[in-house]
Amino acid sequence: MRAIVFIFLFLPVLVFGQGFGGGLYAGISTSQVSGDGIGGFNKIGAWAGGFTDYRFTPRSTLQLELSFIQKGSRQAPTVKNNGVLYVHNQNILEIPVMYRWYGIKNMSVELGLQAGIILSTVERGNTIPTTTNNPLFKPAEFSGAAGLSYYFWKGKIEVNARYSNSILSLKGNRDWWMNHVFAFSVRFWFKTTLDRDKIEATKKKNAIDVKVETGSTEEE
């Protein structure tokens, strides 16, 4: 938990640091849990957080995020399932670390890993008692993730879609339960590194132009 607090406090410093960019995002998640006998991405939840990135090549960045996300599964009562309602909600504090590639105009592709702290779990239904923080669930989740983003308004606004899948089982017993999540967000960049290389190139060009106009022969 100390590491989570450290990252939360350190993110703003990175966002406004030299060579770093970052911002905030909010959106929704749609999820299901394999192993619980319920199919379909019917569980809708919240997804929000902050992020910072560092551009280490013109087309590549490493992005660190700290987010709150809701995952789980949901079965609505129908005739086929004999009117059984089941809802499983997980509240998770998550730390994704993503590699992002900007090789397509106004778009980026991302791939990475996520570590999550399970803040709470709730299971409820019309045939079972409400259960909070079932001890069978592990306190942490690890998952892999991949996504796609589109940028507009000079790179300040980003629309992101991401898929993630648990790497390890959510339960500590022999049941193999795994989260499958599609999440969608709108992101606002306080500071972006998208045009950093263009800005540096422009500065160098302007410096050369000034020297040519003044007749300076001073070498760089």
C-alpha positions as CSV (number, residue, x, y, z in Angstrom):
1,M,0.0,0.0,0.0
2,R,2.9,2.4,0.6
3,A,4.0,1.9,-3.0
4,I,0.5,2.9,-4.1
5,V,0.6,6.1,-2.0
6,F,4.1,6.9,-3.4
7,I,3.0,6.5,-7.0
8,F,-0.2,8.6,-6.3
9,L,2.0,11.5,-4.9
10,F,4.7,11.2,-7.5
11,L,2.5,11.2,-10.6
12,P,2.0,15.0,-10.6
13,V,5.7,15.6,-10.3
14,L,6.4,13.4,-13.3
15,V,3.6,15.0,-15.4
16,F,5.2,18.4,-15.1
17,G,8.8,17.1,-15.2
18,Q,11.2,17.6,-18.2
19,G,10.4,15.1,-20.9
20,F,7.2,13.8,-19.3
21,G,3.6,14.2,-20.2
22,G,0.3,13.2,-18.5
23,G,-3.2,13.8,-17.6
24,L,-6.5,12.4,-16.3
25,Y,-9.1,10.0,-17.8
26,A,-12.6,8.6,-17.0
27,G,-14.8,6.0,-18.7
28,I,-16.6,2.7,-18.2
29,S,-15.6,-1.0,-18.1
30,T,-17.6,-4.0,-19.3
31,S,-16.5,-7.4,-17.9
32,Q,-17.1,-11.0,-17.3
33,V,-15.4,-13.7,-15.2
34,S,-14.5,-17.0,-16.8
35,G,-15.1,-19.9,-14.4
36,D,-18.2,-18.6,-12.7
37,G,-20.5,-20.2,-15.2
38,I,-21.9,-16.9,-16.4
39,G,-21.1,-15.7,-20.0
40,G,-21.3,-12.2,-21.5
41,F,-19.8,-8.8,-20.8
42,N,-22.8,-7.8,-18.8
43,K,-21.1,-6.2,-15.8
44,I,-20.8,-2.4,-16.3
45,G,-18.5,-0.4,-14.0
46,A,-16.5,2.7,-13.6
47,W,-12.9,3.4,-14.8
48,A,-11.0,6.5,-13.9
49,G,-7.5,7.6,-13.1
50,G,-4.3,9.5,-13.9
51,F,-1.3,8.8,-16.0
52,T,2.1,10.0,-17.0
53,D,4.3,9.0,-19.9
54,Y,7.9,9.4,-21.1
55,R,8.8,9.5,-24.8
56,F,12.1,7.6,-25.3
57,T,12.0,7.5,-29.1
58,P,10.0,9.7,-31.6
59,R,7.4,6.9,-31.9
60,S,7.6,5.1,-28.5
61,T,6.6,6.0,-24.9
62,L,6.4,4.2,-21.6
63,Q,3.2,5.1,-19.7
64,L,2.5,4.6,-16.0
65,E,-1.1,4.8,-14.7
66,L,-2.9,4.7,-11.4
67,S,-6.6,4.0,-11.7
68,F,-9.8,2.8,-10.0
69,I,-11.8,0.2,-11.9
70,Q,-14.8,-2.0,-11.3
71,K,-14.8,-5.5,-12.7
72,G,-16.8,-8.7,-12.2
73,S,-19.9,-10.4,-13.7
74,R,-23.6,-10.1,-13.8
75,Q,-26.5,-12.4,-14.7
76,A,-30.0,-10.9,-15.2
77,P,-32.9,-13.1,-14.3
78,T,-34.6,-14.7,-17.3
79,V,-36.9,-17.7,-18.0
80,K,-33.9,-19.7,-19.2
81,N,-32.0,-19.3,-15.9
82,N,-35.1,-19.8,-13.8
83,G,-35.2,-16.1,-12.7
84,V,-31.8,-16.3,-11.0
85,L,-30.1,-12.9,-10.4
86,Y,-26.3,-12.9,-9.7
87,V,-24.0,-9.8,-9.4
88,H,-20.3,-10.0,-8.6
89,N,-18.6,-6.6,-8.2
90,Q,-14.9,-6.0,-7.6
91,N,-13.5,-2.6,-6.7
92,I,-9.8,-2.5,-7.7
93,L,-7.0,0.0,-7.4
94,E,-4.9,-0.8,-10.5
95,I,-1.4,0.2,-11.8
96,P,-1.0,-0.4,-15.5
97,V,2.5,-0.1,-17.1
98,M,2.0,0.3,-20.9
99,Y,4.4,0.5,-23.9
100,R,2.8,2.8,-26.6
101,W,3.7,3.0,-30.2
102,Y,2.7,6.0,-32.3
103,G,3.4,4.7,-35.8
104,I,0.0,5.5,-37.2
105,K,-1.2,9.1,-37.7
106,N,-3.3,10.4,-34.8
107,M,-3.3,6.9,-33.3
108,S,-1.3,4.7,-30.9
109,V,-1.2,1.0,-30.0
110,E,-0.4,-0.1,-26.5
111,L,0.7,-3.3,-24.8
112,G,1.5,-3.9,-21.1
113,L,1.0,-5.4,-17.7
114,Q,-1.3,-4.4,-14.8
115,A,-1.1,-5.0,-11.0
116,G,-4.2,-4.5,-9.0
117,I,-5.1,-4.3,-5.3
118,I,-8.6,-5.7,-4.6
119,L,-10.2,-3.1,-2.4
120,S,-13.5,-5.0,-2.0
121,T,-15.7,-7.7,-3.5
122,V,-19.5,-8.1,-3.2
123,E,-21.5,-11.0,-4.4
124,R,-25.3,-10.9,-4.3
125,G,-28.4,-12.4,-5.8
126,N,-32.0,-13.4,-5.3
127,T,-31.0,-17.0,-4.3
128,I,-27.8,-16.3,-2.3
129,P,-27.0,-14.1,0.7
130,T,-25.0,-11.0,0.1
131,T,-21.3,-11.8,0.7
132,T,-18.7,-9.1,1.2
133,N,-14.9,-9.6,0.8
134,N,-15.1,-13.4,0.3
135,P,-11.9,-14.8,1.8
136,L,-11.6,-17.2,-1.1
137,F,-10.6,-14.3,-3.4
138,K,-7.0,-13.2,-3.5
139,P,-6.0,-9.7,-2.4
140,A,-4.3,-8.8,-5.7
141,E,-4.8,-9.3,-9.4
142,F,-2.3,-9.5,-12.2
143,S,-3.3,-9.1,-15.8
144,G,-2.1,-8.4,-19.4
145,A,-3.6,-5.6,-21.4
146,A,-3.6,-4.3,-25.0
147,G,-5.4,-1.2,-26.5
148,L,-5.8,1.4,-29.1
149,S,-6.1,5.2,-28.9
150,Y,-7.2,8.0,-31.3
151,Y,-6.1,11.6,-30.7
152,F,-7.6,14.9,-31.8
153,W,-7.6,18.6,-30.8
154,K,-3.8,18.9,-31.2
155,G,-3.3,15.7,-29.2
156,K,-4.9,17.0,-26.1
157,I,-7.9,14.7,-26.2
158,E,-7.6,10.9,-26.5
159,V,-10.3,8.2,-26.9
160,N,-8.9,4.9,-25.6
161,A,-10.2,1.3,-25.8
162,R,-8.4,-1.4,-23.9
163,Y,-8.8,-5.2,-23.3
164,S,-7.3,-6.9,-20.3
165,N,-7.2,-10.5,-19.1
166,S,-6.2,-11.9,-15.8
167,I,-2.9,-13.9,-15.8
168,L,-3.5,-15.7,-12.5
169,S,-6.7,-17.0,-10.9
170,L,-8.7,-14.6,-8.8
171,K,-9.4,-17.3,-6.3
172,G,-7.0,-19.1,-3.9
173,N,-8.6,-22.5,-4.2
174,R,-8.8,-24.8,-7.2
175,D,-11.4,-22.7,-9.0
176,W,-9.8,-20.9,-11.9
177,W,-11.6,-17.6,-12.1
178,M,-10.2,-14.9,-14.4
179,N,-11.4,-11.4,-15.3
180,H,-11.9,-10.4,-19.0
181,V,-12.5,-6.7,-19.4
182,F,-13.2,-4.2,-22.2
183,A,-12.7,-0.7,-21.0
184,F,-13.3,2.7,-22.8
185,S,-12.2,6.1,-21.7
186,V,-11.8,9.7,-22.7
187,R,-8.4,11.2,-21.7
188,F,-7.3,14.8,-21.3
189,W,-3.6,15.6,-21.5
190,F,-2.4,18.5,-19.3
191,K,0.9,18.1,-21.0
192,T,1.7,16.0,-24.1
193,T,5.0,14.7,-25.5
194,L,3.5,14.1,-28.9
195,D,5.1,17.2,-30.5
196,R,8.3,17.3,-28.4
197,D,10.6,16.2,-31.2
198,K,8.9,18.6,-33.7
199,I,9.4,21.5,-31.2
200,E,13.1,20.7,-30.8
201,A,13.6,20.5,-34.5
202,T,11.9,23.8,-35.0
203,K,14.1,25.4,-32.4
204,K,17.2,24.2,-34.1
205,K,15.9,25.4,-37.5
206,N,15.1,28.9,-36.1
207,A,18.6,29.1,-34.5
208,I,20.2,28.3,-37.9
209,D,18.0,30.9,-39.7
210,V,19.0,33.6,-37.2
211,K,22.7,32.9,-37.7
212,V,22.3,33.0,-41.5
213,E,20.4,36.3,-41.3
214,T,23.0,37.9,-39.0
215,G,25.9,36.4,-40.9
216,S,27.2,34.6,-37.8
217,T,29.7,31.8,-38.4
218,E,29.7,30.4,-34.9
219,E,29.6,26.6,-34.8
220,E,27.1,24.7,-32.8
